[in-house]
Amino acid sequence: MSKLKKIKDYRGSGCINTQKIAEEYRLSQWTEVIQEKQESGLSVKDYCETQGITTNKY
């Protein structure tokens, strides 16, 4: 299975709710980041430095 988890079907009345799809996508991406950080055993600061993200964003 790819890194992307299946996005829930938010279609209703023939319209696709792109805001909900984007929200679900961002949530799945941050869930993976947090899991990878925990598995790394690094501090938040060190993990963020290796991943190129700021600690404020994390």
Biopython code that builds the backbone (N, CA, C, O; Angstrom):
import numpy as np
from Bio.PDB.StructureBuilder import StructureBuilder

atoms = [
    (1, "MET", "N", (0.848, -1.180, 0.000)),
    (1, "MET", "CA", (0.000, 0.000, 0.000)),
    (1, "MET", "C", (0.892, 1.241, 0.000)),
    (1, "MET", "O", (1.923, 1.270, 0.672)),
    (2, "SER", "N", (0.503, 2.236, -0.735)),
    (2, "SER", "CA", (1.314, 3.448, -0.794)),
    (2, "SER", "C", (1.228, 4.198, 0.527)),
    (2, "SER", "O", (0.414, 3.881, 1.394)),
    (3, "LYS", "N", (2.102, 5.214, 0.658)),
    (3, "LYS", "CA", (2.102, 6.007, 1.880)),
    (3, "LYS", "C", (0.770, 6.717, 2.085)),
    (3, "LYS", "O", (0.355, 6.964, 3.218)),
    (4, "LEU", "N", (0.111, 7.040, 0.991)),
    (4, "LEU", "CA", (-1.168, 7.729, 1.120)),
    (4, "LEU", "C", (-2.232, 6.733, 1.551)),
    (4, "LEU", "O", (-2.410, 5.682, 0.936)),
    (5, "LYS", "N", (-2.912, 7.074, 2.584)),
    (5, "LYS", "CA", (-3.997, 6.224, 3.040)),
    (5, "LYS", "C", (-5.235, 6.555, 2.215)),
    (5, "LYS", "O", (-5.359, 7.648, 1.663)),
    (6, "LYS", "N", (-6.119, 5.619, 2.147)),
    (6, "LYS", "CA", (-7.331, 5.845, 1.380)),
    (6, "LYS", "C", (-8.084, 7.036, 1.962)),
    (6, "LYS", "O", (-8.372, 7.089, 3.158)),
    (7, "ILE", "N", (-8.390, 7.974, 1.098)),
    (7, "ILE", "CA", (-9.124, 9.166, 1.527)),
    (7, "ILE", "C", (-10.606, 8.832, 1.535)),
    (7, "ILE", "O", (-11.132, 8.260, 0.581)),
    (8, "LYS", "N", (-11.258, 9.189, 2.602)),
    (8, "LYS", "CA", (-12.679, 8.905, 2.739)),
    (8, "LYS", "C", (-13.468, 9.577, 1.621)),
    (8, "LYS", "O", (-13.064, 10.622, 1.109)),
    (9, "ASP", "N", (-14.567, 8.989, 1.254)),
    (9, "ASP", "CA", (-15.419, 9.529, 0.206)),
    (9, "ASP", "C", (-16.319, 10.606, 0.804)),
    (9, "ASP", "O", (-17.235, 10.314, 1.573)),
    (10, "TYR", "N", (-16.039, 11.851, 0.436)),
    (10, "TYR", "CA", (-16.813, 12.971, 0.957)),
    (10, "TYR", "C", (-17.773, 13.523, -0.085)),
    (10, "TYR", "O", (-18.219, 14.665, 0.026)),
    (11, "ARG", "N", (-18.093, 12.727, -1.090)),
    (11, "ARG", "CA", (-19.016, 13.204, -2.107)),
    (11, "ARG", "C", (-20.432, 13.184, -1.545)),
    (11, "ARG", "O", (-20.835, 12.264, -0.834)),
    (12, "GLY", "N", (-21.152, 14.209, -1.884)),
    (12, "GLY", "CA", (-22.541, 14.285, -1.471)),
    (12, "GLY", "C", (-23.280, 15.134, -2.477)),
    (12, "GLY", "O", (-22.775, 16.183, -2.877)),
    (13, "SER", "N", (-24.426, 14.729, -2.890)),
    (13, "SER", "CA", (-25.234, 15.463, -3.854)),
    (13, "SER", "C", (-24.475, 15.708, -5.157)),
    (13, "SER", "O", (-24.672, 16.737, -5.803)),
    (14, "GLY", "N", (-23.628, 14.788, -5.540)),
    (14, "GLY", "CA", (-22.897, 14.930, -6.787)),
    (14, "GLY", "C", (-21.719, 15.880, -6.730)),
    (14, "GLY", "O", (-21.066, 16.098, -7.750)),
    (15, "CYS", "N", (-21.421, 16.457, -5.566)),
    (15, "CYS", "CA", (-20.305, 17.386, -5.414)),
    (15, "CYS", "C", (-19.223, 16.734, -4.561)),
    (15, "CYS", "O", (-19.509, 15.926, -3.678)),
    (16, "ILE", "N", (-17.990, 17.097, -4.839)),
    (16, "ILE", "CA", (-16.879, 16.603, -4.035)),
    (16, "ILE", "C", (-16.447, 17.719, -3.098)),
    (16, "ILE", "O", (-16.186, 18.838, -3.540)),
    (17, "ASN", "N", (-16.371, 17.424, -1.818)),
    (17, "ASN", "CA", (-15.959, 18.410, -0.828)),
    (17, "ASN", "C", (-14.435, 18.413, -0.766)),
    (17, "ASN", "O", (-13.833, 17.654, -0.005)),
    (18, "THR", "N", (-13.818, 19.272, -1.572)),
    (18, "THR", "CA", (-12.360, 19.294, -1.652)),
    (18, "THR", "C", (-11.715, 19.761, -0.358)),
    (18, "THR", "O", (-10.587, 19.370, -0.058)),
    (19, "GLN", "N", (-12.397, 20.578, 0.403)),
    (19, "GLN", "CA", (-11.844, 21.033, 1.683)),
    (19, "GLN", "C", (-11.690, 19.848, 2.635)),
    (19, "GLN", "O", (-10.668, 19.723, 3.309)),
    (20, "LYS", "N", (-12.686, 18.989, 2.693)),
    (20, "LYS", "CA", (-12.610, 17.807, 3.559)),
    (20, "LYS", "C", (-11.532, 16.843, 3.072)),
    (20, "LYS", "O", (-10.822, 16.244, 3.879)),
    (21, "ILE", "N", (-11.409, 16.695, 1.761)),
    (21, "ILE", "CA", (-10.379, 15.813, 1.212)),
    (21, "ILE", "C", (-9.002, 16.336, 1.570)),
    (21, "ILE", "O", (-8.137, 15.564, 1.982)),
    (22, "ALA", "N", (-8.783, 17.638, 1.419)),
    (22, "ALA", "CA", (-7.492, 18.245, 1.754)),
    (22, "ALA", "C", (-7.194, 18.095, 3.239)),
    (22, "ALA", "O", (-6.059, 17.808, 3.622)),
    (23, "GLU", "N", (-8.202, 18.288, 4.071)),
    (23, "GLU", "CA", (-8.037, 18.145, 5.523)),
    (23, "GLU", "C", (-7.635, 16.716, 5.883)),
    (23, "GLU", "O", (-6.732, 16.508, 6.694)),
    (24, "GLU", "N", (-8.296, 15.747, 5.290)),
    (24, "GLU", "CA", (-7.995, 14.335, 5.547)),
    (24, "GLU", "C", (-6.576, 13.999, 5.085)),
    (24, "GLU", "O", (-5.863, 13.253, 5.756)),
    (25, "TYR", "N", (-6.173, 14.543, 3.951)),
    (25, "TYR", "CA", (-4.825, 14.307, 3.429)),
    (25, "TYR", "C", (-3.775, 14.874, 4.376)),
    (25, "TYR", "O", (-2.813, 14.185, 4.716)),
    (26, "ARG", "N", (-3.950, 16.129, 4.808)),
    (26, "ARG", "CA", (-2.990, 16.749, 5.732)),
    (26, "ARG", "C", (-2.912, 15.974, 7.042)),
    (26, "ARG", "O", (-1.823, 15.772, 7.581)),
    (27, "LEU", "N", (-4.038, 15.548, 7.547)),
    (27, "LEU", "CA", (-4.064, 14.768, 8.782)),
    (27, "LEU", "C", (-3.285, 13.464, 8.618)),
    (27, "LEU", "O", (-2.526, 13.081, 9.508)),
    (28, "SER", "N", (-3.465, 12.789, 7.503)),
    (28, "SER", "CA", (-2.748, 11.529, 7.286)),
    (28, "SER", "C", (-1.248, 11.769, 7.157)),
    (28, "SER", "O", (-0.454, 10.955, 7.629)),
    (29, "GLN", "N", (-0.849, 12.867, 6.527)),
    (29, "GLN", "CA", (0.568, 13.182, 6.389)),
    (29, "GLN", "C", (1.202, 13.473, 7.743)),
    (29, "GLN", "O", (2.293, 12.980, 8.030)),
    (30, "TRP", "N", (0.534, 14.267, 8.582)),
    (30, "TRP", "CA", (1.103, 14.587, 9.899)),
    (30, "TRP", "C", (1.095, 13.376, 10.822)),
    (30, "TRP", "O", (1.972, 13.243, 11.675)),
    (31, "THR", "N", (0.122, 12.499, 10.663)),
    (31, "THR", "CA", (0.108, 11.258, 11.441)),
    (31, "THR", "C", (1.361, 10.447, 11.128)),
    (31, "THR", "O", (1.990, 9.898, 12.033)),
    (32, "GLU", "N", (1.722, 10.371, 9.855)),
    (32, "GLU", "CA", (2.934, 9.649, 9.457)),
    (32, "GLU", "C", (4.183, 10.316, 10.009)),
    (32, "GLU", "O", (5.095, 9.630, 10.470)),
    (33, "VAL", "N", (4.241, 11.645, 9.970)),
    (33, "VAL", "CA", (5.406, 12.378, 10.481)),
    (33, "VAL", "C", (5.592, 12.083, 11.968)),
    (33, "VAL", "O", (6.704, 11.805, 12.417)),
    (34, "ILE", "N", (4.510, 12.145, 12.718)),
    (34, "ILE", "CA", (4.589, 11.917, 14.166)),
    (34, "ILE", "C", (4.999, 10.474, 14.459)),
    (34, "ILE", "O", (5.811, 10.235, 15.353)),
    (35, "GLN", "N", (4.454, 9.516, 13.724)),
    (35, "GLN", "CA", (4.835, 8.117, 13.920)),
    (35, "GLN", "C", (6.309, 7.897, 13.599)),
    (35, "GLN", "O", (7.012, 7.200, 14.331)),
    (36, "GLU", "N", (6.775, 8.493, 12.504)),
    (36, "GLU", "CA", (8.186, 8.358, 12.129)),
    (36, "GLU", "C", (9.094, 8.980, 13.180)),
    (36, "GLU", "O", (10.158, 8.438, 13.480)),
    (37, "LYS", "N", (8.684, 10.114, 13.744)),
    (37, "LYS", "CA", (9.479, 10.771, 14.790)),
    (37, "LYS", "C", (9.584, 9.855, 15.994)),
    (37, "LYS", "O", (10.673, 9.661, 16.536)),
    (38, "GLN", "N", (8.454, 9.286, 16.420)),
    (38, "GLN", "CA", (8.454, 8.410, 17.585)),
    (38, "GLN", "C", (9.337, 7.189, 17.359)),
    (38, "GLN", "O", (10.056, 6.762, 18.263)),
    (39, "GLU", "N", (9.284, 6.630, 16.159)),
    (39, "GLU", "CA", (10.087, 5.450, 15.842)),
    (39, "GLU", "C", (11.573, 5.778, 15.739)),
    (39, "GLU", "O", (12.416, 4.906, 15.945)),
    (40, "SER", "N", (11.897, 7.030, 15.421)),
    (40, "SER", "CA", (13.298, 7.420, 15.239)),
    (40, "SER", "C", (14.068, 7.462, 16.550)),
    (40, "SER", "O", (15.280, 7.250, 16.569)),
    (41, "GLY", "N", (13.366, 7.735, 17.649)),
    (41, "GLY", "CA", (14.032, 7.861, 18.938)),
    (41, "GLY", "C", (14.746, 9.191, 19.127)),
    (41, "GLY", "O", (15.384, 9.413, 20.156)),
    (42, "LEU", "N", (14.643, 10.075, 18.146)),
    (42, "LEU", "CA", (15.282, 11.387, 18.227)),
    (42, "LEU", "C", (14.421, 12.359, 19.024)),
    (42, "LEU", "O", (13.219, 12.156, 19.199)),
    (43, "SER", "N", (15.062, 13.410, 19.500)),
    (43, "SER", "CA", (14.297, 14.492, 20.119)),
    (43, "SER", "C", (13.534, 15.213, 19.010)),
    (43, "SER", "O", (13.849, 15.053, 17.831)),
    (44, "VAL", "N", (12.533, 16.003, 19.386)),
    (44, "VAL", "CA", (11.775, 16.767, 18.398)),
    (44, "VAL", "C", (12.722, 17.672, 17.612)),
    (44, "VAL", "O", (12.640, 17.752, 16.387)),
    (45, "LYS", "N", (13.614, 18.347, 18.320)),
    (45, "LYS", "CA", (14.553, 19.264, 17.666)),
    (45, "LYS", "C", (15.406, 18.531, 16.638)),
    (45, "LYS", "O", (15.521, 18.973, 15.495)),
    (46, "ASP", "N", (16.004, 17.415, 17.040)),
    (46, "ASP", "CA", (16.871, 16.666, 16.129)),
    (46, "ASP", "C", (16.087, 16.081, 14.952)),
    (46, "ASP", "O", (16.553, 16.114, 13.814)),
    (47, "TYR", "N", (14.913, 15.556, 15.228)),
    (47, "TYR", "CA", (14.103, 14.992, 14.149)),
    (47, "TYR", "C", (13.731, 16.064, 13.136)),
    (47, "TYR", "O", (13.845, 15.854, 11.929)),
    (48, "CYS", "N", (13.289, 17.204, 13.628)),
    (48, "CYS", "CA", (12.892, 18.292, 12.731)),
    (48, "CYS", "C", (14.063, 18.758, 11.876)),
    (48, "CYS", "O", (13.896, 19.037, 10.689)),
    (49, "GLU", "N", (15.240, 18.842, 12.472)),
    (49, "GLU", "CA", (16.425, 19.243, 11.712)),
    (49, "GLU", "C", (16.716, 18.251, 10.586)),
    (49, "GLU", "O", (17.052, 18.657, 9.474)),
    (50, "THR", "N", (16.589, 16.965, 10.868)),
    (50, "THR", "CA", (16.876, 15.964, 9.834)),
    (50, "THR", "C", (15.823, 15.958, 8.735)),
    (50, "THR", "O", (16.105, 15.559, 7.605)),
    (51, "GLN", "N", (14.612, 16.399, 9.061)),
    (51, "GLN", "CA", (13.515, 16.384, 8.092)),
    (51, "GLN", "C", (13.304, 17.732, 7.402)),
    (51, "GLN", "O", (12.511, 17.841, 6.467)),
    (52, "GLY", "N", (14.016, 18.750, 7.869)),
    (52, "GLY", "CA", (13.883, 20.073, 7.252)),
    (52, "GLY", "C", (12.589, 20.786, 7.598)),
    (52, "GLY", "O", (12.070, 21.574, 6.807)),
    (53, "ILE", "N", (12.067, 20.503, 8.795)),
    (53, "ILE", "CA", (10.874, 21.222, 9.253)),
    (53, "ILE", "C", (11.213, 21.956, 10.541)),
    (53, "ILE", "O", (12.108, 21.550, 11.283)),
    (54, "THR", "N", (10.494, 23.036, 10.801)),
    (54, "THR", "CA", (10.755, 23.794, 12.018)),
    (54, "THR", "C", (10.040, 23.142, 13.191)),
    (54, "THR", "O", (9.023, 22.469, 13.022)),
    (55, "THR", "N", (10.589, 23.353, 14.382)),
    (55, "THR", "CA", (9.933, 22.793, 15.568)),
    (55, "THR", "C", (8.583, 23.463, 15.795)),
    (55, "THR", "O", (7.671, 22.840, 16.338)),
    (56, "ASN", "N", (8.442, 24.710, 15.392)),
    (56, "ASN", "CA", (7.147, 25.387, 15.533)),
    (56, "ASN", "C", (6.084, 24.738, 14.649)),
    (56, "ASN", "O", (4.923, 24.635, 15.044)),
    (57, "LYS", "N", (6.479, 24.307, 13.467)),
    (57, "LYS", "CA", (5.531, 23.650, 12.573)),
    (57, "LYS", "C", (5.171, 22.264, 13.090)),
    (57, "LYS", "O", (4.034, 21.817, 12.945)),
    (58, "TYR", "N", (6.162, 21.573, 13.706)),
    (58, "TYR", "CA", (5.922, 20.247, 14.243)),
    (58, "TYR", "C", (4.935, 20.338, 15.376)),
    (58, "TYR", "O", (4.589, 19.320, 15.977)),
]
sb = StructureBuilder()
sb.init_structure("model")
sb.init_model(0)
sb.init_chain("A")
sb.init_seg("    ")
for serial, (resi, resn, name, xyz) in enumerate(atoms, 1):
    if name == "N":
        sb.init_residue(resn, " ", resi, " ")
    sb.init_atom(name, np.array(xyz, "f"), 0.0, 1.0, " ", f" {name:<3s}", serial, name[0])
structure = sb.get_structure()
